[in-house]
Amino acid sequence: MGIFDTIGNLVRSQLVDVIEWTDNSSDTMVHKYDMNGKEIMMGAQLTVRESQVAVFVNEGQIADVFQPGRYELQTSNMPVMTALKAWKFGFNSPFKADVYFVNTRQFLDRKWGTTNPVMMRDTEFGMIRLRAFGIYAFRVSDAAVFLKEVFGTSSMYTADEVEGQLKRTLVSGLSDAIAESKIPALDLAANYDELANYALQANAPKLAALGLQLTSFVIENISLPEEVEKSMDKRTSMGVLGDLNRYTQYQAAEAMREAANNPNGGGMANAGIGMGAGMAMGQMFAGAMNFGQQPQQAPAQPVQKSGGFCSECGNPLAAGAKFCSNCGAKQSAGNVCPGCGNAVQPGAKFCANCGQKL
């Protein structure tokens, strides 16, 4: 082997002729190709797989961006690098550059949630605090912008490193969506999809400035404060009880059954105590339901004037009755005062109501 062959082999050993990256991780967003101190040879093969983008950086400046495919590096398909290197007339020579592979696939099932409760004004409950959580998915939409604004010059960048920024941005957008929608707290569950879509659209410009795209945003749950949930549970229980009289009977029957099954004795005495407790509870609920309402009064029954008593059998007579409903005896007009129509006792000389002489 001659000296020129030895020099040629040595030179070739310092050149990179194949550039590619296979991702074996689940959260790597950017991977810097390891040159091991070598330079790229003009005519080298570049392989960019699906869901990848290759970015060439020359002396800290982003040059050419290659989409998925197989390339033979030439000045014809590297216009920015050619301009930066001033390769005129297609001069082929090794060159030094950093190559970054950017993962453009979706990063799925990322968790988000409110760190602190979100304050909002509700038409029914007033000022309340809400908590929410769910999942989202995102991807790199512009590799060049992402490298400039987020990645920098590290050798690797993962999804966990940008997750904190994304979570806070999403929660802020959701808070605005809930406040601007003015949806009552009890109706939020029926509008999860609408709120999620609103938040996704509102956050799109914020993420685009970082070279990212929010591909999915899902609200799993929006929860109310514990005290509000307890109040709602009580209101629901009152609605389920329905007829309070039947509830009282049910409580009394349950108390009797438990007393009968009590092995420690007590028998009907315990049943009586349980029955009384059940009735007292029913009356308490009834009082609570009627609190603040005017008591309903029974309609007044018309007062019928008495027509005195039958002269034969002494049975009470209706006013103006000419015959006794008990014995059928005909009644004389003397049983009724001709002045006021009030009933008078047989043999009376004056009316006890108006004083008229009979």
HELIX and SHEET records of a PDB file:
HELIX    1   1 ILE A    3  SER A   13  1                                  11    
HELIX    2   2 PRO A   79  LYS A   85  1                                   7    
HELIX    3   3 LYS A   88  GLY A   90  5                                   3    
HELIX    4   4 ALA A  143  PHE A  146  1                                   4    
HELIX    5   5 LEU A  147  PHE A  151  3                                   5    
HELIX    6   6 ASP A  160  SER A  181  1                                  22    
HELIX    7   7 ALA A  185  ASN A  191  5                                   7    
HELIX    8   8 TYR A  192  ALA A  208  1                                  17    
HELIX    9   9 GLU A  226  LEU A  241  1                                  16    
HELIX   10  10 LEU A  244  ALA A  260  1                                  17    
HELIX   11  11 GLY A  267  ASN A  290  1                                  24    
HELIX   12  12 ALA A  333  ASN A  335  5                                   3    
SHEET    1   A 3 LEU A  15  ILE A  19  0                                        
SHEET    2   A 3 GLU A  39  VAL A  48  1                                        
SHEET    3   A 3 GLY A  69  GLU A  72 -1                                        
SHEET    1   B 5 GLN A  61  PHE A  66  0                                        
SHEET    2   B 5 GLN A  52  ASN A  58 -1                                        
SHEET    3   B 5 ASP A  98  ASN A 103 -1                                        
SHEET    4   B 5 THR A  28  LYS A  32 -1                                        
SHEET    5   B 5 MET A 156  THR A 158 -1                                        
SHEET    1   C 3 PHE A 107  GLY A 113  0                                        
SHEET    2   C 3 GLY A 126  VAL A 140 -1                                        
SHEET    3   C 3 VAL A 118  ASP A 122 -1                                        
SHEET    1   D 3 PHE A 107  GLY A 113  0                                        
SHEET    2   D 3 GLY A 126  VAL A 140 -1                                        
SHEET    3   D 3 LEU A 212  SER A 223 -1                                        
SHEET    1   E 2 SER A 306  PHE A 309  0                                        
SHEET    2   E 2 PRO A 316  ALA A 318 -1                                        
END                                                                             
